Each structure stands twice: as structure tokens, then as C-alpha cells.
Amino acid sequence: EGREIFEQAHGVEWPRIQELTQRDQKPSSCFAGAFEVADVEHRSGLAFVYLRALRVGEAPGGFPAKNISVGDPILWEVDEPLGRLLEKGTVVDADWFEMQTEVCFVSSLMSVTPGWGP
């Protein structure tokens, strides 16, 4: 039942999730800040979002803090339906965790705003 709910909510079949996460390990670092979407690529039901740091905050803790500076790039992997909503210039302010593969995920989302927003 939980798998069905997950599949419906994310539009990805459970075997695909298992395939994508089979080599995942603990995050290697964490950081926080507002990042602007520079580009989005869609592949195999996923979206790879390329972002650049606009503002850097205090790392959330639990893992070593990554040294991030304004202008630094990060890569965020999201479900394709979410990736379709993220346009160039969109700003994502969040706490981030980076895997050993340098792919990041969000643990706490503060805001998503258009680039012209506050």
C-alpha cells in the first residue's frame, strides 16, 4: 500500500526507485542557502537541476559542513514532474545534503520564488 501511494504521488514506479537508490550512501556534507536555477535536464523520469549559490546560510548539521560560496554550482536531482516546474531564474532556499556523487537533495525547504521575487 505504501509503495502504491509513493508511486502515485511521485509518478515513478517502485522498481525504478530501488534501481536509482541501490548505491546511495550517507550524505558526505551539508549546507544551506538560496540557489538560482541555471538549467534543467530531463532524463529517465528524473530532472537534473543545475543551480548557482545566491546566498549562503548556516549548514543544518549532522554531517560535515560544505564550504559553499556565492556563485558555486550544485546539482539537484528531483522527480521529473517537479523538474518541469523549475524554470531558469527560479530561486530555491533550503537546507541541502550532498551525496558522495555530488548530487544534492533538500531536507528542509524554506521557499521557492521566481528570480524577480523577494
Disulfide bonds with the S-S distance in Angstrom:
none
